[in-house]
Each structure stands twice: as structure tokens, then as C-alpha cells.
Amino acid sequence: MELLEQRILTDGKVLPGGILKVDGFLNHQIDPQLLYEMALEFKRLYDGTGINKILTIEASGIAMAAMTGYVFSCPLVFAKKSKSKNISNDVYSVEVASFTHGNTNTVVVSKEYLSAKDRVLIVDDFLATGAALVGLKALVEQAGGVVVGAGIATVMAEGISALLCAWHIYRRIPLLHLARRELKIDRRLLRETVSSGAITAMQQACQPIGKALIQSVMNAQGVSVIAAFNAVSRVDDFACIPEQSISSGMMTCIAQNRGAGEHARVGETLRRGMAIEAAYGVLICAAVLLAKEPVMRLFAAQDSVRMVSMGVDYLTLMAFFYILPGITNGIQGYFRGMGEMKTTLTATFIQISIRALVVAVLVPRIGLNGAAWACAVGWSAMLCYTFARYRRVRENE
């Protein structure tokens, strides 16, 4: 809206790193008249869509969302970044990374205030990477509700970065300039790109869908289990990053040697890569076993004894399983390098499907440790499939 644009141009500040600062009128010192005008604009855009609830995340977006709720004559719900004692254990939860604070929070909303009957407008003051918007949307979807739209005061990051990159390329890197004669479509290359890209897209979609199903099981186990699971999930992600990086290196080397016809070096790369993955699996196992309790306390409040205990038990078990994703990542790198993208898609689908199923069976019965066993079973099933597939590929060479 023009009023907001003019206010940003007049009073907004751009900090180092391209961060737009609007705290003089939007989220520290607040201009109520400006917020009211913005709420009227949201009303104009979404009038007649049946919105019956406004959703935001604490804390800076609450003022604007409250004004929007007033204009729409409907309740405002704000997702909390920490669970207070007056919130029941029955909550929807999601992890949200904060761009401004540089951390990740477990954001919760009581199931009492979101339901399948709700048509929700998400309102926030600031969009950096979009993590908060995606997180709030996930909360509504967990409740079975519908996100009608989103109203964000200021937007930055990806679009601005893209424009700056394009300008830098235009000014400084002539080699990357596009000539008119180059603006043509190679249909064969397009078919190959779309085919590979579609398989990769489906593979990338498997994991978040499976994790959403797993999170829905965790959400029914109470706040302590949710908090512990979100904490150990971060440890799991951190532990697996080097394994994925090793896999990427293997993929590149295998693809290059395959293209050059150096089949002996393909096998050598696979053997060395798998040895590195196995060695890392042993190292990360030892590191997690030594640091499991201090690491869990980083995520816990002083009175979260049960949450820490569950996390420590989980990591004690999970530490011995980290070698499995190392092996699966290594063999996945081999298949990607060999161009066997359908194999990697099938393997990923097998792993996450079995993992989600085992979580649904074990977690309600044995608690958080059921999630660790589910990972082990899923990775093992993935290994069985990929090793069988590897033998067939080698037999056909």
C-alpha cells in the first residue's frame, strides 16, 4: 500500500546486511493510525472470503494482527514461542527459525483456539526468509483449518537478493551475460532436465511430508515429548549434515569419472567414500554419547527435567544408529552419480514411509525412544533396497 511505502521511505532504515529496520513506527514504537489503515487494506483484499480468525506469532506482529482482528470482527490467536504453565499439553507445534534472532523456536498454539472450522488470515509485520509464515501455515494445517491468505507488512531477502545478484552479474561478470542467439530452447535437454528435476522434486517432497506425519504423532504425546523431540531433531539434523556433504562429494566424483569412462575410479570413489562415511559415523556416535546431556540442557528450561531425561535416553540410543544414514547417504551419492535418480526416489520413499509407520506404532507405546527405533528400521529397509539394487547394477555392467 502506498501509505506504508511512503512511511518506509521516510522513516525506514537499512542496516548492514540489507536488513530493513521499521521499529520506529511498526514493531517497537507503533503508529496506531498506520496499523489501522493497513488493517483496512487487508479487509479490502480479503473481504468476502469467510475469514473467522487472525493468526500471528509473538511478539512484534501482535499489534498489527490485533488491529486486523478488530477490523474483521474476529478473534486473534498468536502462536507462542515458549510454553507457559497456563497452556495445556494439547497443542499444535512447529519449529520456526528466526532470521532476526538467529535461533530456532518451538512455536505452539493450543488446540482450543484452532480447529477444522477456521478460515485463517496470517498476519505478521516482517517477512525475511518466510520461515514464520510457513510455520504458521503448518499450525493451521495441523488443525485441519484453511489458510485463506497472508498479510505481511514488509518483505525482504530473496527478492532483493535476486535483484542485487542480477545487477552484480550485469555489471561485473560479462561471461554470464545472455546473448539473444542463446535465448532458444533445446528440447532434448529440456526433456532430460524436467525428467531429472521431477524425480528430484518428488524425492525432496517425501521427507517433509513424512516428517509432518511424524510430528502429528508427537503432538498427541504432550508438551514434554514435543519439546524433547524438537530438540533431538536438531541434533539429528546437525549429525547428518556432514554425511550429506560427503555424499555430495561422492556424487560429483562418480559422475565425472563415469562421464570420462574411468570405471575403476568410480569403484574406488565409492569404496573411499563409504569408508569416510563409516569413520564419521563412529566419531559422531562417540561425540553424542559424551555430550548428550549438556546438549539437551541447551534446549531446556531449568525445570524441564523430564524433557532433558527423555532427550538423553533418545540420544543414547540414536548415537549408535547414526552410522546407518552415513551408509545410506553414501550409496545414494553413488546412484546419483550414476544417473539412477529413480532408485534414490524409491529408496527415500521406502525409508520415510516405514519410519512414519513405525513411529505411529511405537511412540504411543514406548515414548520418544520409539522415534529412534523408527529411524533405525527405516534406514535399514532403505539399505536393503539400495544394496539389492546396487548388485543388479553391477551385474549389468
Secondary structure, 3 states (H helix, E strand, C coil): CHHHHHHHHHHCEEECCCEEECHHHHHCCCCHHHHHHHHHHHHHHHCCCCCCEEEEECCCCHHHHHHHHHHHCCCEEEEECCCCCCCCCCEEEEEEEECCCCEEEEEEEECCCCCCCCEEEEEEEEECCCHHHHHHHHHHHHHCCEEEEEEEEEECCHHHHHHHHHHHHHHHCHHHCCCHHHCCCCHHHHHHHHHHHHHHHHHHHHHHHHHHHHHHHHHCCCHHHHHHHHHHHHHHHHHHHHHHHHHHHHHHHHHHHHHCCCHHHHHHHHHHHHHHHHHHHHHHHHHHHHHHHHHHHHCCCCCCHHHHHHHHHHHHHHHHHCHHHHHHHHHHHHHHHCCCHHHHHHHHHHHHHHHHHHHHHHHHHHCCHHHHHHHHHHHHHHHHHHHHHHHHHHHCC
